[in-house]
């Protein structure tokens, strides 16, 4: 098991590294050149060009069944689920085959509304409670799959 992180806008990198260190799981942070700034020795870094989807493509080329991918990108989550990987949002919500189609549809509708000049509210402010929820979800996942 490895943990891949879509790291450009991930607010829980420190938590991922902490949990992975405790559980002795390799972490691979994938980020674009313009977002690389906070190097941590406990993770491997893959730096990609500043082109759209470069990090997603890199993760897709490396992830294997049983790995964990932390991302807020529904499209990437959908693709890694198809490869048998586990996809987790930084809020701690797990992407599943049961919820991914609905999430992709909501994203599609939001894009249509914005293209038509409409406004969509953004995500709520990320809190300490959200970080703790993520920590618990990641630890639960790791322990669950270690027992299998």
Backbone as CSV, one residue per row, in Angstrom:
resi,resn,N_x,N_y,N_z,CA_x,CA_y,CA_z,C_x,C_y,C_z
1,UNK,0.846,-1.183,0.000,0.000,0.000,0.000,0.889,1.244,0.000
2,UNK,0.522,2.204,-0.852,1.152,3.517,-0.882,0.042,4.558,-0.813
3,UNK,0.394,5.745,-0.357,-0.553,6.850,-0.356,-0.058,7.882,-1.361
4,UNK,-0.869,8.117,-2.385,-0.581,9.154,-3.375,-1.407,10.382,-3.037
5,UNK,-0.787,11.549,-3.131,-1.475,12.788,-2.780,-1.468,13.724,-3.975
6,UNK,-2.662,14.138,-4.385,-2.818,15.198,-5.379,-2.541,16.475,-4.594
7,UNK,-1.271,16.867,-4.547,-0.781,17.778,-3.513,-0.885,19.267,-3.807
8,UNK,-1.301,19.667,-4.990,-1.312,21.094,-5.302,-2.147,21.924,-4.328
9,UNK,-3.310,21.461,-3.962,-4.175,22.254,-3.081,-4.620,21.440,-1.866
10,UNK,-3.797,20.515,-1.444,-4.181,19.612,-0.358,-3.859,20.239,1.003
11,UNK,-4.887,20.459,1.839,-4.643,21.098,3.136,-4.281,20.119,4.259
12,UNK,-4.124,18.841,3.949,-3.872,17.852,5.005,-2.572,17.068,4.766
13,UNK,-1.630,17.656,4.074,-0.377,16.959,3.782,0.348,16.536,5.057
14,UNK,0.393,17.408,6.041,1.086,17.076,7.294,0.436,15.894,7.995
15,UNK,-0.876,15.841,7.982,-1.591,14.729,8.611,-1.306,13.424,7.873
16,UNK,-1.307,13.479,6.551,-1.013,12.286,5.749,0.371,11.749,6.101
17,UNK,1.343,12.630,6.148,2.712,12.224,6.456,2.800,11.654,7.870
18,UNK,2.140,12.274,8.807,2.157,11.806,10.192,1.569,10.392,10.316
19,UNK,0.380,10.188,9.750,-0.270,8.880,9.814,0.570,7.838,9.065
20,UNK,1.078,8.201,7.910,1.878,7.262,7.114,3.163,6.887,7.845
21,UNK,3.781,7.836,8.505,5.002,7.544,9.266,4.690,6.551,10.390
22,UNK,3.614,6.811,11.122,3.211,5.920,12.217,2.927,4.503,11.717
23,UNK,2.333,4.403,10.536,1.921,3.108,9.989,2.929,2.528,8.996
24,UNK,4.033,3.238,8.787,5.107,2.813,7.889,4.606,2.550,6.469
25,UNK,3.935,3.561,5.925,3.403,3.500,4.565,4.087,4.595,3.743
26,UNK,4.568,4.268,2.563,5.182,5.299,1.718,4.151,6.338,1.243
27,UNK,4.583,7.593,1.202,3.747,8.693,0.714,4.415,9.290,-0.506
28,UNK,3.615,9.493,-1.560,4.105,10.127,-2.781,3.260,11.368,-3.023
29,UNK,3.887,12.520,-2.901,3.224,13.799,-3.157,3.459,14.158,-4.619
30,UNK,2.385,14.380,-5.358,2.499,14.763,-6.764,1.990,16.190,-6.879
31,UNK,2.864,17.084,-7.308,2.464,18.490,-7.415,3.145,19.152,-8.607
32,UNK,2.538,20.241,-9.039,3.120,20.986,-10.152,4.260,21.860,-9.634
33,UNK,5.107,22.237,-10.531,6.278,23.038,-10.197,5.894,24.309,-9.436
34,UNK,4.795,24.926,-9.805,4.403,26.185,-9.158,3.848,25.985,-7.747
35,UNK,3.506,24.749,-7.369,2.963,24.491,-6.035,3.951,23.793,-5.108
36,UNK,5.130,23.519,-5.596,6.126,22.826,-4.785,6.826,23.835,-3.889
37,UNK,6.655,23.689,-2.560,7.338,24.616,-1.672,7.631,24.036,-0.305
38,UNK,6.830,23.117,0.164,7.001,22.639,1.537,7.472,21.194,1.585
39,UNK,8.703,20.997,1.220,9.303,19.673,1.164,9.350,19.049,2.556
40,UNK,8.920,17.807,2.660,8.992,17.037,3.901,9.831,15.795,3.622
41,UNK,10.766,15.494,4.490,11.657,14.358,4.276,10.932,13.023,4.290
42,UNK,9.773,12.951,4.931,9.054,11.685,5.064,8.175,11.356,3.868
43,UNK,8.361,12.043,2.766,7.556,11.772,1.572,8.444,11.842,0.332
44,UNK,8.031,11.092,-0.677,8.658,11.195,-1.993,7.886,12.265,-2.759
45,UNK,8.583,13.061,-3.539,7.923,14.103,-4.324,8.116,13.838,-5.802
46,UNK,7.020,13.969,-6.531,7.069,13.931,-7.988,6.576,15.295,-8.438
47,UNK,7.454,16.020,-9.092,7.121,17.367,-9.555,6.792,17.284,-11.046
48,UNK,5.619,17.825,-11.400,5.174,17.776,-12.795,5.102,19.195,-13.364
49,UNK,5.009,19.278,-14.675,4.892,20.578,-15.341,3.597,21.280,-14.946
50,UNK,3.558,22.562,-15.192,2.378,23.379,-14.895,1.350,23.305,-16.015
51,UNK,1.004,22.111,-16.423,-0.029,21.961,-17.442,-1.229,21.255,-16.813
52,UNK,-2.426,21.559,-17.304,-3.624,20.940,-16.717,-3.545,19.423,-16.734
53,UNK,-3.959,18.822,-15.644,-4.076,17.375,-15.480,-2.749,16.624,-15.388
54,UNK,-1.620,17.320,-15.352,-0.324,16.618,-15.295,-0.203,15.775,-14.030
55,UNK,-0.616,16.316,-12.895,-0.544,15.555,-11.640,-1.490,14.358,-11.698
56,UNK,-2.692,14.566,-12.230,-3.665,13.476,-12.333,-3.138,12.337,-13.200
57,UNK,-2.558,12.674,-14.325,-2.027,11.663,-15.240,-0.888,10.890,-14.575
58,UNK,-0.032,11.603,-13.868,1.078,10.952,-13.175,0.563,9.976,-12.123
59,UNK,-0.412,10.411,-11.342,-0.987,9.524,-10.325,-1.613,8.307,-10.996
60,UNK,-2.374,8.534,-12.053,-3.025,7.415,-12.751,-2.007,6.404,-13.295
61,UNK,-0.871,6.878,-13.740,0.144,5.978,-14.290,0.861,5.166,-13.214
62,UNK,0.807,5.616,-11.973,1.549,4.952,-10.900,0.683,4.167,-9.928
63,UNK,-0.542,4.580,-9.706,-1.388,3.964,-8.682,-1.744,2.530,-9.037
64,UNK,-1.830,1.705,-7.985,-2.189,0.293,-8.156,-3.338,-0.046,-7.214
65,UNK,-3.968,-1.154,-7.468,-5.050,-1.633,-6.619,-4.561,-1.713,-5.171
66,UNK,-5.373,-1.197,-4.250,-5.021,-1.222,-2.833,-4.301,0.017,-2.352
67,UNK,-3.847,0.873,-3.268,-3.245,2.148,-2.861,-4.343,3.116,-2.450
68,UNK,-3.948,4.171,-1.756,-4.868,5.235,-1.363,-4.476,6.497,-2.124
69,UNK,-5.471,7.193,-2.668,-5.235,8.477,-3.336,-6.050,9.532,-2.614
70,UNK,-5.376,10.586,-2.163,-6.057,11.705,-1.518,-6.170,12.822,-2.544
71,UNK,-7.411,13.189,-2.868,-7.658,14.208,-3.890,-9.005,14.868,-3.662
72,UNK,-9.141,16.086,-4.144,-10.456,16.718,-4.151,-11.035,16.745,-5.562
73,UNK,-10.339,16.108,-6.488,-10.741,16.071,-7.891,-11.614,14.837,-8.139
74,UNK,-12.889,15.067,-8.407,-13.825,13.959,-8.620,-13.446,13.111,-9.821
75,UNK,-12.937,13.745,-10.862,-12.540,12.996,-12.055,-11.408,12.027,-11.753
76,UNK,-10.388,12.500,-11.055,-9.282,11.629,-10.674,-9.781,10.519,-9.743
77,UNK,-10.642,10.865,-8.800,-11.193,9.864,-7.880,-11.900,8.753,-8.666
78,UNK,-12.677,9.143,-9.654,-13.398,8.170,-10.471,-12.434,7.218,-11.175
79,UNK,-11.369,7.765,-11.714,-10.391,6.950,-12.442,-9.642,5.994,-11.519
80,UNK,-9.244,6.453,-10.349,-8.495,5.565,-9.456,-9.385,4.478,-8.873
81,UNK,-10.671,4.776,-8.690,-11.600,3.735,-8.242,-11.642,2.596,-9.255
82,UNK,-11.624,2.944,-10.542,-11.647,1.934,-11.601,-10.405,1.047,-11.582
83,UNK,-9.304,1.578,-11.035,-8.067,0.789,-10.952,-7.995,-0.029,-9.662
84,UNK,-9.031,0.067,-8.828,-9.049,-0.694,-7.584,-8.379,0.002,-6.423
85,UNK,-8.062,1.273,-6.602,-7.469,2.056,-5.518,-8.583,2.662,-4.662
86,UNK,-8.203,3.181,-3.527,-9.129,3.827,-2.607,-8.954,5.326,-2.782
87,UNK,-10.056,6.037,-2.946,-9.996,7.481,-3.136,-10.623,8.169,-1.930
88,UNK,-9.907,9.168,-1.397,-10.334,9.856,-0.189,-10.216,11.360,-0.388
89,UNK,-11.275,12.076,-0.047,-11.269,13.538,-0.091,-10.570,14.054,1.158
90,UNK,-10.009,15.251,1.104,-9.303,15.777,2.281,-10.244,16.101,3.449
91,UNK,-11.537,16.009,3.236,-12.495,16.176,4.337,-12.680,14.861,5.097
92,UNK,-12.147,13.770,4.539,-12.307,12.453,5.142,-13.384,11.630,4.459
93,UNK,-14.106,12.246,3.539,-15.156,11.513,2.817,-14.514,10.585,1.787
94,UNK,-14.954,9.342,1.819,-14.435,8.356,0.881,-15.276,8.370,-0.392
95,UNK,-14.597,8.412,-1.534,-15.275,8.284,-2.814,-15.554,6.799,-3.028
96,UNK,-16.747,6.488,-3.505,-17.109,5.093,-3.747,-17.816,4.979,-5.092
97,UNK,-18.006,3.753,-5.536,-18.752,3.548,-6.778,-20.206,3.982,-6.605
98,UNK,-20.675,4.039,-5.356,-22.056,4.459,-5.093,-22.232,5.979,-5.134
99,UNK,-21.188,6.762,-4.823,-21.378,8.212,-4.776,-20.666,8.986,-5.884
100,UNK,-19.761,8.361,-6.615,-18.946,9.118,-7.567,-19.751,9.651,-8.752
101,UNK,-20.707,8.888,-9.248,-21.500,9.380,-10.387,-22.281,10.635,-10.008
102,UNK,-22.858,10.643,-8.820,-23.602,11.814,-8.353,-22.674,13.025,-8.219
103,UNK,-21.479,12.817,-7.668,-20.521,13.915,-7.507,-20.078,14.462,-8.862
104,UNK,-19.824,13.578,-9.816,-19.436,14.020,-11.163,-20.569,14.795,-11.832
105,UNK,-21.805,14.352,-11.619,-22.950,15.052,-12.193,-23.097,16.446,-11.585
106,UNK,-22.921,16.559,-10.266,-22.985,17.869,-9.608,-21.901,18.800,-10.146
107,UNK,-20.704,18.257,-10.375,-19.616,19.066,-10.926,-19.978,19.546,-12.324
108,UNK,-20.560,18.660,-13.127,-20.976,19.013,-14.487,-22.013,20.149,-14.456
109,UNK,-22.999,20.035,-13.581,-24.015,21.090,-13.467,-23.403,22.419,-13.039
110,UNK,-22.464,22.373,-12.095,-21.823,23.601,-11.629,-21.065,24.286,-12.765
111,UNK,-20.394,23.504,-13.592,-19.666,24.062,-14.740,-20.647,24.726,-15.702
112,UNK,-21.777,24.061,-15.970,-22.783,24.639,-16.874,-23.328,25.956,-16.320
113,UNK,-23.581,26.009,-15.042,-24.113,27.231,-14.424,-23.090,28.359,-14.523
114,UNK,-21.821,28.062,-14.217,-20.779,29.102,-14.293,-20.583,29.575,-15.730
115,UNK,-20.613,28.651,-16.695,-20.457,29.046,-18.103,-21.604,29.937,-18.558
116,UNK,-22.763,29.730,-17.960,-23.922,30.546,-18.304,-23.974,31.860,-17.550
117,UNK,-22.937,32.152,-16.783,-22.877,33.420,-16.052,-23.407,33.331,-14.631
118,UNK,-23.848,32.159,-14.228,-24.361,31.991,-12.872,-23.244,31.880,-11.856
119,UNK,-23.623,31.983,-10.603,-22.646,31.895,-9.514,-22.961,30.677,-8.655
120,UNK,-21.907,30.054,-8.208,-22.005,28.889,-7.326,-21.164,29.208,-6.090
121,UNK,-21.686,28.911,-4.921,-20.884,29.163,-3.718,-19.753,28.145,-3.649
122,UNK,-18.637,28.581,-3.117,-17.471,27.714,-3.003,-17.577,26.820,-1.783
123,UNK,-16.537,26.046,-1.539,-16.550,25.155,-0.383,-16.472,25.946,0.917
124,UNK,-16.980,25.335,1.990,-16.918,26.000,3.288,-15.475,26.034,3.771
125,UNK,-15.196,26.902,4.711,-13.858,27.032,5.263,-13.436,25.724,5.928
126,UNK,-12.213,25.327,5.671,-11.682,24.082,6.208,-11.280,24.302,7.666
127,UNK,-11.808,23.494,8.570,-11.627,23.723,10.003,-10.740,22.665,10.662
128,UNK,-10.428,22.894,11.935,-9.682,21.898,12.716,-10.495,20.611,12.836
129,UNK,-11.803,20.750,12.944,-12.679,19.575,13.020,-12.578,18.761,11.724
130,UNK,-12.533,19.453,10.584,-12.386,18.773,9.294,-11.058,18.014,9.234
131,UNK,-9.995,18.635,9.743,-8.689,17.975,9.745,-8.716,16.717,10.611
132,UNK,-9.357,16.808,11.757,-9.441,15.639,12.633,-10.300,14.546,12.002
133,UNK,-11.368,14.939,11.317,-12.200,13.952,10.602,-11.374,13.235,9.547
134,UNK,-10.540,13.992,8.835,-9.681,13.378,7.829,-8.709,12.404,8.488
135,UNK,-8.063,12.828,9.574,-7.102,11.972,10.266,-7.749,10.631,10.651
136,UNK,-8.930,10.707,11.228,-9.626,9.500,11.663,-10.003,8.617,10.477
137,UNK,-10.479,9.228,9.397,-10.863,8.459,8.199,-9.651,7.770,7.584
138,UNK,-8.531,8.479,7.479,-7.324,7.889,6.888,-6.804,6.756,7.765
139,UNK,-6.736,6.974,9.044,-6.243,5.937,9.950,-7.147,4.705,9.919
140,UNK,-8.437,4.924,9.900,-9.395,3.812,9.830,-9.187,3.008,8.544
141,UNK,-9.030,3.704,7.424,-8.790,3.028,6.139,-7.524,2.185,6.177
142,UNK,-6.454,2.785,6.656,-5.165,2.092,6.692,-5.261,0.843,7.562
143,UNK,-5.826,0.994,8.739,-5.931,-0.145,9.647,-6.854,-1.224,9.085
144,UNK,-7.945,-0.810,8.470,-8.882,-1.751,7.872,-8.226,-2.595,6.788
145,UNK,-7.486,-1.940,5.910,-6.880,-2.665,4.788,-5.622,-3.408,5.186
146,UNK,-5.025,-3.036,6.280,-3.875,-3.791,6.799,-4.328,-5.130,7.373
147,UNK,-5.548,-5.173,7.901,-6.068,-6.401,8.510,-6.549,-7.400,7.471
148,UNK,-6.827,-6.934,6.273,-7.356,-7.836,5.225,-6.275,-8.681,4.608
